[in-house]
Amino acid sequence: MLNKPYFMQDFGQVSNDFMIREVNLAEVVRNVLARNKKIMIQNQMKVEIEDCDMTAYTDEKWLEFILNQIMINSIQYKSQKNPEINIEIKGCKENVKLSIKDNGIGVKASEIERIFEKGFTGTNGRRQKKSTGIGLYLCKRLCEELGMDLEAESKENEFTKMTVIIPKNEKINKP
């Protein structure tokens, strides 16, 4: 454990709390939407959900935490005109890909590779003065500890798409 950064040493204790089991992803998505319902209504956000009736093996509590952080970012960096969030789940042979895509302000191409770095706020985060650079960092690290992956795509002033890749079986695929 000496080679891990200080923050990652804390995940040793968190991982003792992991409860990996088959999780209904539609239920997890509904819980995250319910948690954010009020702020999404206040921001007049439209939500589209596609193909969410799948299961995968993960820790439900921590997956909700990850999806909630992504949802908060989608709301925080929303489009000023017709804000929208699309949630889609696609099954592959070995995993399930759960994507949250918004039509918000996006991320500069020159910054997309850095969004998972601890403390990185980027141009938009500095402009809005609400970003800490910790949320996506935590999400990425939790995904790694759970044997999942987190990927990002974005085009400035058009969209941001975050995809959580979750194993279909019980074995945690540790890097």
C-alpha positions as CSV (number, residue, x, y, z in Angstrom):
1,M,0.0,0.0,0.0
2,L,3.0,2.3,0.2
3,N,2.9,2.9,-3.6
4,K,-0.7,4.2,-3.6
5,P,-1.4,7.9,-3.2
6,Y,-2.7,8.9,0.2
7,F,-6.3,9.3,-1.1
8,M,-6.3,5.7,-2.6
9,Q,-5.2,4.3,0.7
10,D,-8.7,5.3,2.0
11,F,-10.3,3.0,-0.6
12,G,-8.9,0.0,1.2
13,Q,-11.4,0.8,4.0
14,V,-14.2,1.6,1.5
15,S,-13.7,-1.6,-0.4
16,N,-14.3,-3.5,2.8
17,D,-17.8,-2.1,2.5
18,F,-18.4,-3.2,-1.1
19,M,-21.3,-5.5,-1.6
20,I,-21.0,-6.9,-5.1
21,R,-24.2,-8.5,-6.3
22,E,-26.5,-8.6,-9.3
23,V,-28.1,-5.1,-9.5
24,N,-31.1,-4.0,-11.5
25,L,-29.7,-1.0,-13.4
26,A,-33.2,0.5,-14.1
27,E,-33.8,0.7,-10.4
28,V,-30.4,2.4,-9.8
29,V,-31.2,4.9,-12.5
30,R,-34.7,5.6,-11.1
31,N,-33.2,6.2,-7.6
32,V,-30.7,8.7,-9.0
33,L,-33.5,10.5,-11.0
34,A,-35.7,10.6,-7.9
35,R,-32.9,12.1,-5.9
36,N,-32.4,14.9,-8.4
37,K,-36.1,15.3,-9.4
38,K,-36.6,18.7,-7.8
39,I,-33.5,20.4,-9.2
40,M,-34.2,18.9,-12.7
41,I,-37.7,20.3,-12.6
42,Q,-36.3,23.7,-11.4
43,N,-33.9,23.6,-14.4
44,Q,-36.6,22.4,-16.8
45,M,-34.6,19.4,-17.8
46,K,-36.0,16.8,-20.1
47,V,-34.9,13.2,-19.4
48,E,-35.0,10.4,-22.0
49,I,-34.4,6.8,-20.9
50,E,-33.6,4.0,-23.3
51,D,-33.1,0.3,-22.7
52,C,-32.6,0.4,-19.0
53,D,-34.0,-3.1,-18.1
54,M,-30.7,-4.9,-17.6
55,T,-28.6,-6.2,-14.7
56,A,-24.9,-6.3,-13.9
57,Y,-22.7,-7.1,-11.0
58,T,-21.6,-4.2,-8.9
59,D,-22.1,-2.4,-5.6
60,E,-25.5,-0.7,-5.8
61,K,-24.7,2.1,-3.3
62,W,-21.5,3.1,-4.9
63,L,-22.9,2.9,-8.4
64,E,-25.7,5.3,-7.3
65,F,-23.0,7.6,-5.9
66,I,-21.2,7.6,-9.3
67,L,-24.3,8.1,-11.4
68,N,-25.5,10.9,-9.0
69,Q,-22.2,12.8,-9.4
70,I,-22.5,12.5,-13.2
71,M,-26.1,13.7,-13.1
72,I,-25.1,16.7,-10.9
73,N,-22.5,17.6,-13.4
74,S,-25.0,17.4,-16.3
75,I,-27.3,19.7,-14.4
76,Q,-24.6,22.1,-13.4
77,Y,-23.2,22.4,-16.9
78,K,-26.6,22.3,-18.7
79,S,-27.6,23.9,-21.9
80,Q,-29.4,27.2,-21.4
81,K,-31.8,26.3,-24.2
82,N,-33.9,23.0,-23.9
83,P,-31.6,21.2,-21.4
84,E,-31.8,17.5,-21.9
85,I,-30.3,14.3,-20.5
86,N,-30.3,10.9,-22.2
87,I,-29.7,7.7,-20.3
88,E,-29.0,4.5,-22.2
89,I,-27.9,1.0,-21.2
90,K,-26.4,-1.4,-23.8
91,G,-25.4,-4.9,-23.1
92,C,-22.2,-6.4,-24.5
93,K,-20.8,-9.9,-24.1
94,E,-18.8,-9.3,-20.9
95,N,-20.2,-6.0,-19.7
96,V,-23.0,-3.4,-19.7
97,K,-22.4,0.2,-20.8
98,L,-24.6,2.7,-18.9
99,S,-24.3,6.2,-20.5
100,I,-25.5,9.6,-19.4
101,K,-25.4,12.1,-22.2
102,D,-26.4,15.8,-21.9
103,N,-26.7,18.6,-24.4
104,G,-24.8,21.0,-22.1
105,I,-21.8,23.2,-22.6
106,G,-19.4,20.4,-23.1
107,V,-15.7,20.2,-22.4
108,K,-12.9,21.6,-24.5
109,A,-11.1,19.0,-26.6
110,S,-7.8,20.1,-25.0
111,E,-9.2,19.4,-21.5
112,I,-11.1,16.1,-21.9
113,E,-8.1,13.9,-21.1
114,R,-7.7,15.7,-17.7
115,I,-11.3,15.7,-16.3
116,F,-10.5,12.6,-14.1
117,E,-7.5,14.2,-12.5
118,K,-7.8,15.2,-8.9
119,G,-8.4,19.0,-8.5
120,F,-8.8,19.6,-12.3
121,T,-11.7,22.1,-12.8
122,G,-11.0,23.2,-16.4
123,T,-12.2,26.3,-18.1
124,N,-15.9,25.7,-17.4
125,G,-15.3,25.0,-13.7
126,R,-13.3,28.1,-13.2
127,R,-15.9,30.2,-15.2
128,Q,-18.9,28.9,-13.1
129,K,-16.9,28.9,-9.8
130,K,-18.8,25.8,-8.6
131,S,-16.3,23.1,-9.5
132,T,-13.9,21.5,-7.0
133,G,-12.3,19.0,-9.4
134,I,-13.0,16.1,-6.9
135,G,-16.3,14.6,-8.2
136,L,-15.2,12.9,-11.4
137,Y,-11.9,12.0,-9.8
138,L,-13.7,10.1,-7.1
139,C,-16.0,8.5,-9.6
140,K,-13.1,7.2,-11.7
141,R,-11.3,5.9,-8.7
142,L,-14.4,4.1,-7.4
143,C,-15.0,2.6,-10.8
144,E,-11.4,1.2,-10.8
145,E,-11.9,-0.2,-7.3
146,L,-15.1,-1.9,-8.3
147,G,-13.6,-3.4,-11.5
148,M,-15.6,-1.0,-13.7
149,D,-14.4,1.7,-16.0
150,L,-15.6,5.3,-16.7
151,E,-15.1,6.9,-20.1
152,A,-15.9,10.5,-21.3
153,E,-16.7,12.0,-24.6
154,S,-17.5,15.6,-25.2
155,K,-17.8,18.3,-27.8
156,E,-17.7,21.9,-26.6
157,N,-21.1,23.6,-26.8
158,E,-22.8,20.4,-27.9
159,F,-22.7,17.5,-25.4
160,T,-20.9,15.5,-22.8
161,K,-21.4,11.7,-22.5
162,M,-20.2,9.7,-19.5
163,T,-20.2,5.9,-19.8
164,V,-19.8,3.5,-16.9
165,I,-18.7,0.1,-18.0
166,I,-20.0,-2.6,-15.6
167,P,-19.1,-6.3,-15.6
168,K,-21.9,-8.7,-16.3
169,N,-20.5,-11.4,-14.0
170,E,-19.6,-11.5,-10.3
171,K,-15.9,-11.4,-10.8
172,I,-14.5,-7.9,-10.2
173,N,-12.1,-7.1,-13.1
174,K,-9.4,-5.3,-11.1
175,P,-6.8,-3.5,-13.3
